Amino acid sequence: MTTRRTALRLGGAAVAAAAAVPALGPAATAQPHRFDPKPGSNGVGDPLFPTLGNGGYQVVHYDLAFDFTPVTYDFTATVKINARATQDLSAFNLDTDGHTIDAVTVSGRPATWELTSGQSGQEFTITPARPLHDGQAFTVEVRYRGNGKAPRLGLTGWRFGTDGGFASAAQSSRADTFLPCNDTPSDKATWTFHISAPKGFVATANGELTHKSRRADGSTVWHFALRERMATELIGIAVVKGTYLYGTSHRGLPLRHIVPQGQEEKYGPVVARTPDHLAWLEEKFGRYPFSVYGVHIYDGYTDALENQTLSLFSTNWFKPDANGRPGYETTMVHELVHQWFGDSVTPNDWQQAWLNEGPAVYYAGLYGEERGWSVLEDKMRATYEKLDAVRAADGPPGLPKALGGTNIYDGGALVLYALSVRAGRRKFDTVMREWVKRFKDSTYTSEAFIRHTVDVTGDRSLDPFLRDWLFGAVNPPMPGHPDWKATA
C-alpha cells in the first residue's frame, strides 16, 4: 500500500517576496538525474518485523493463478505483479517461504534470482536483465510450485480441514507461504485471483466472483476481482468442501458466505445475522468500505480472522453461551469492525495495531451491552486494573513489543473508552466516523490518529492526553472514574 504524501506549497506571500528579489546572475539549470541503480532494501523497517516487506518499489496489482490439489496439498501457481520503482533499482526482493521457483521474468525478460534465509521466511532477490529507473512501471512474473504442508522457515499461513482442503490465515506475516509478494501492510494493492477447485470443492478469494470456467479434467477455475486495495496479510483464498449462501444487506450490499457442505441448515441462520450487524455498524461509521462481504466458516481454522471482504471463522465459535444467548455475534461484529479498522484503514507498520484491535474490541463490547449480554464499563474497569502490569511486560498499547497481547486488544479499547469519556460521546463518535472516511483505502500511524482527534474536536489538550494513554509506562487516571486503580 502507498501512504499519503503531502506536497510542500510555497505560500502566496512567499511567492511575491521571491519575485521582488532582483536576479543576481543567470538562472541555474536543473541538473539531469544521474542514473545510479542500487539494490532495494530487504525490509521496510517495521519495528516488530524489521525484514518484513521490501524497499525500492511499490506494488500496484497482484494477479494470482493458484492450482491446488486437495488431500495431497500439492499446488502450482503463477503470480504476476505490476509495480513501480521508487528508486533506481539494480535488484529487488520479494518475500517467499517454502516454494520451488521455476521461472522469473521482469517486464517480459528472463531475470536471475536467488533464495536466501531471512528472519521469518526466505529472501527472494531478483535481478532484472536491465536495471530499473526511479518511477518506472514494471511487471514481475513468477512461476512456482510447492506443497501446503511442506516445511517453512517460519510459521505457516495454511490451515487444513477434515475435507482435505485448506484456508489461508496469513496475518501478520505469512502471505509469503502462499505467494512471493511484498509482505508488508504498508504496500497495499488491488488483486485478481484464479483459484482452481476439483469437482466436489469450491474456491474462495477476496473480492467479487466475476465468473467460473470449466476445464477438461472436470475441475473449475473460480475468478475473483478485488478492486479496492488490500494488504497481503488479509489474503483469503481457500479450496474446501463448502456451500455458498447468498444474500444482501439492508442497503443492498451483495453478501456471499461459505459454510461446510451438508451443514447449511445449521449455519444458515448464523450468517443471516450479517445484515443486522452491517446496519448497526454503518450507523456508526458510514457505508461499508468494500463492494462485497461474507463469512467463511471452516473446521480447519480454530479462531476468527478479518480477511478482507471474507472473514474466516472456526466452526467452534457458533455455540450459545451458558445462558443460551448467541454471544458469538460479538465475535462476528469484531471481525466486521475490522473491515473499516485494519482492512480499509490499515496500519503503516505493526506497532500501530492497537487501532485495528482496539475498535474491534470496543464496538463488539458495545454491541453486547446494547443486547444486555455484558456491561462495557465493567470490562473496561477490569482491563484498567490489569493494564499497568501488561504495559510493563508487553509495552503500552501504542508501543507493543509483539503482536497479540492484551495491550493491543483490550488495552487499545481502553484508550478509546478513555477518549470517549474525556471528549464526550458525540465528539468521540465523530472522531471515529471521520477517521475511517478520511483515511479510507490508506494507511495510518498513531501520530496521525492523535492529529486527527485534535483536528476534529478542536481540543489541543487531547494530544498529551492520548500520548499518555498510548505511550506511557503506567495508566493515566481514568476520566470520570477516580476510584479505578491498578491492582499490580
N, C-alpha and C positions, 0 to 999 in steps of 0.2 A: 504494500500500500504506500501511497505517497502522502507525506504530511503537507499541510498547507504552508505556503511560503508567502511572506509579506514583502512586497517591493517597497524600497525606500523612495519617497517622493520629495522633491525639493519644493518647499512652500512658495507661494506667490511673492511674498516679501523678499525671500532669499533670491528668487529669480531676478526681481527688479534691482536688488542690490548688486547682484553679479553683473547685470547688464550695464550698470553705471560705472564699472571699473574699466578704465581705458586699457586697450590692448598694449602689452609691453613688447610684443615680438610676434613672429609668425606662429600660427596655430599649430599645436602639436598634432601629429598624425597618429592615428591608432596603430598600435603595433599588431601585426598579424599573430594569431595564436600559433605557438610553437608546438607542433605535434610531438608529444612525449609519452608514448604508451607505457603503462606500468600495470602489473597485476592488480586486480581488485582485492580488497581485504577479504579474509576468510571468516569474518564475523562483523556484526554491526555494533558491538559493544554493549549488548544487553547486560544490565547489572547482574542478573541472575543466571544468564546463559551467554557468556562472553563470545562464544564462537557460533552462536545461532545466527542464521542468515548470512548474507554476504554483501560486500560493498562493490561499488563501481557500476551498478546498473539498477534499474527498476523494472519490474515485470508489469506488463500491460494485460496480458491474457495467457491463460493456460488452456490447452486442448488435450484432454487425456482420453486415449483409447485403451481400454483395460479388458483383457480376455481371460476370465477366471474359470477354472475347473473345480467344482465342488468335490469334497471328500479328499481328493489328492492335494488340493490347495495350490496347485501349480498355476502360474499366470504368465502371460506375455503382454507387453504393453508398449505404447509409444506416447511420449509426451512432446507436444510442440509448444514452445514458449515464445511469445512475442515480447520483446523488451526494448529498453532504450538505455544506452550507455550514459553514465553520469560523470565519466572521466575518460581520458584516452586509455584504452584497455589493450594490453598485450595478452592477458589471460583473465579468466574469471572463474568463480567457484559456484557450484550448486551443492545443496545438502542431499545426501542419499544414505541409505543403510540397508545392506543385505541384498542388493540387486547385482545381477550379472549384466554388465553393459555390453551391448552388441555393436552399436554404431552411434556416432555423434556427428552432426553437421551443424555449422553455423552459417546462416544465410545461404543455405544450399551447398556449401562447400564442406568436404570432409575435414574434420578437426581432430587434433590429437588430444588425448586426455589421460589423466592419472587419478587413481584412487588411493587415498591415504587415510590413516586412522585419525579421527577427531575426538573431541571430548564426549559427545553424545551420539555420534554416528560416524559417517565417513565424509571426508572432504573430497569432492569430485571437481578436480581442476581441469578446465577446458581451455585449450589454446587454439584460437581460430587461425585459419590459413592466412588471413590478413588481419592486422590489428584494427581495432575499432576506434573511431573518433568520438570524442565527447559530444553527446547529443544525438549520436547515430542510432537509428532504429535497426534492430537486427532480430533474427529468429534463431532459435536453437531447437533441434530435433534430436531426441534421444530414444533409441530403441533398446529395450531392456527386458529382462525376464527374471523369474525367481519363484519362490515358494513362500506362502504366507507363514508357515511355521519354521522357516529356516532361521538359524541363529542370527542375531543382530549384535552390533557392538553396544547399543543402548537398549532402552526399553522399547517394546513394540506397540504400535497403534492398532494392531489386528485383534479382533475379538471373534471367537469362534463359537457357533451354536451347535446344538444337538442335530441340526439338519445337515451338517457338513458344509454350511456356508460361512459367511463372515460379515461383520460390520466394522466400520472404521471409527475409532475413538482416538483421534490424533493429538488432542490437547495435552501438553502445551508445545511439544517439540518433536512429534512423531509422525508428521505428514511425510517425512522423508523415508518412512518404511513402506510407503505406497508409490511414491514417485520422486524423482530428482526435482528439487524445487528450491526457491529462496525462502527457507522456512523461518520466517520472522513475521510477527504481526504488523510490523511497520511497512510491509510491502504487499498491499492488497492488490488484487487483480480480478478481472472478470474470468469466467470459466465456461467451458463446454466439456461434456462428458459423453463417452460412447462405451457403455458397460455391457458386456455380453453375459447372458444367463442361459443355461440349458433348459430343456423342457422340464416343467415342474418347479422352476425357480423364477423369481423376479429380481430385477435390478433396481437399485435406488441411487440417487445422487442429489446434490443440492440443486435448487432451481426448478424450472418447469420442464416437464416431459414434453418434448417437441414432437417426437414420433418414434416408432419402433420399426425395425427392419428384420425380416426373417432371413436366415442363412440356410444353405443346402443341408447342413447337418442337423437341422431341426432347432437349433438354438436361436435366440433373439437378441439383437443389439438394441439397447434402450438408449435413446439420445436425449440429453438434458442440456439446458442453457440457463446459466446464472448470469443475468445481465447487470446485477449490482455487484460491486467489488467484494471480495472475500479474502480474509487471511487464510493461509494454508492450514492452520491448526483447526479450522472449522469444517474441513472436508468431511462429507457424509456419504461416502459410497458404500454399497453393500450388495451382496448376492445371497438371497435367502429363500426359503420356502415360506412365502408370505402372501397376503391378500391385500390389495389396495382398496381402501374405503375412501369415498369422495364426499365432499360437502362444500358449503360456502359459509363464510362468516355473515354476521348480520348486516355488514356493509357490502357483501358480495365478493369478498376475497376468496379465491379458489383455495380449497383445503384438500390435501391428499395425505392419507395416513397408511401405514403398513403395519398389519398385525399378523401374528402367527397363523399359518394356514390351519383351518379347522377350528379356530378359536374366535371367529368373527362375532358370535353372539356374546361371548364373554367380554371382549374388548371394544366392541362397537359402542356401547353406552359410555365407556370411558372417554374415547376420543371425541364423542359427540358433545362433550363439555367444552371443547375448544372454542366454539363461537362465543360463549358467555365469557370465557377467560379473555379473549381478544377484546370484547366490548368493554370489559372492566378496565383493562389497561389502556385502551385507546382514549377513554375518558381522561386519563391522567397524562399521557404522553403525546397524544395526537395519533394520526393514522399510522398503522403498521408499516415499517420501512421497506418491506420487500413485496414481491408480486405473488408469493405463494407461501403457505405454511403447512406444517403437518407434524405428526408424531410417529416415530418408528419404535415399536415395541418388539424386543428381541430377547430370547433367553440366553444369548451368547454374551450379553453385557450385564454387569452387576450394579450399575449406578445410573446416573442421569446426566446428559450432556447436551449443550446447546448448539449442535451442528447447525450451521446457518440454513434457515428455512425448513429444517427437518430435525427436530430434537430427538435424541436417542434415549430410550428408557429400557431398563431391565423389566422383565415380566414380574419380578419380585416386588415392585413398587405398589402394585394396584390391589391392595388389600385394605378393607375397612380397619379403622383403629379400634381400640378396646371398647369404645362407646358406639361402634357401628357406623361411624361417620367417615366420609370419603376424604380423610386427611391428606391423601396422596395428591389431591388437587393443588395443594400449596406447592408441591414439587413441580407440577405441571406449570403453574404460574411462574415459579422461579426460573425455569428454563425459557419460558416465553418472554419474561422481562429481559433476558439476555439478548433477544433478537434486536432490541434497542441498545441496551448497555452491554457492549462487548462485541456484538456482531456488526451492527451498523456503525456504532461509535466504538472504536477499537483501541486498546492500549498501544501506545507507541513502543513500549517495552514492558516486560513482565513485572517490573516493580510497581507499575501503575494498576495492578489487577484489582485493588480494593474497589475501584469504580466500575468493575464488572460485577464482582460478587456482592458488594455492599448493597446496591439497589435491588439485586435479586433476592437477597435475604430480607431486606426491609419490606419490600412490597408483597412478598409471599407471606410474611408475618402480618401485614396489614390486611391482606385478603382473608387469612384465617381468623383474624379478630372480627372482621365485619360479619363473618358467618358464625361467630360465637364459639369457635373451636379453641381459641387461645387469646391471650392478652399480650399485645406487643410491648407494653411498658414493663410487664414482668420479665419478658425475655431480655429486654434492654438492661434492666437492673441487674439481672444475673450475669450478663456479659460484662457490665461495668465492674462488678465486684471481682471478676477474674482477669480483666484485661491488663492490669499492671504487670502481673506475673507473665502473661503472654508477651507483652511488649519487651520485657527483659530477656525472655528466651528466644523469641522469634522475630523481634523487631516491631516497631509501631506499624499501624495499618498502611501508611504511605511509604514505608521503607522496609518491607519484609525481607528476611534473609533467605526465604524459599517460598514456593507456592504451596497452597493447600492448607494453610494454618487458620486457626480461629481469628487471628488478627486481620486477615483479609476478608473473611466471610462475616461473622458476627461483629467483629471489630469495625469493619467497613460500614455495616449497617448502623452501628452505634454512632459513628461520625455523622451520618445522615440524620439520625434521630436527634442528636445534639443540635445540628444545624436547624432542624425543623422547629425545635423549641426556642432557640435563640432568635431566629429570623421571623418566626411566626409561620403557621401552616400555609397561608396564602402565598407569601413570598417564596417559601420553600417549594411549593408546587410549581410556581413559575420558573424557578431556577432549574428544576429537573426537566420540565417540559421544553424549555427553550434550549437546554443543553443538547438533547437528542435531535432537536430541529437544527440548531446551529452547526453541529459537528457531524451531521448525517453523512455516512459514506466516507468518514475521515478517521483520523487518529487523535488521541488525546494524551495529555500528561496531567499530573496533579496540579502543576502550576497553572495550566490552562483552566482547570476547574475552579481554582481559587480566584483567578482574574474574572472568570465568567460570573461567579457568585457575586463578587463586588460590583460588577457592571450591572447585573440585573437588579440587585437590591438597592444599589446606591449607598451601601453601608461599608465604609472602608475598614471598620473595626472587625469585619468578618475575615479579613486577610490574616491577622495574627491569631484570631480565634481558630480558623481552620488549620493553620500551621501547627498550633499546639496539639490539636487533636490528631492530625495526620503524622506528625514527625516527632512529637515529644516522647520522652522516656517514660513518663507517667501520665495517667489520665488527668486531664484538667477537671475542675469542678463541673458537674452536670447542671446546666441551666434549669432552674425550676425545681431541682431536687438536691438541696444542700445536704440531705441526710444520706445520700448514696455514698458509700465508702468502699474502697478496695479491701478485699479480705486477705490479700497476700502482697 
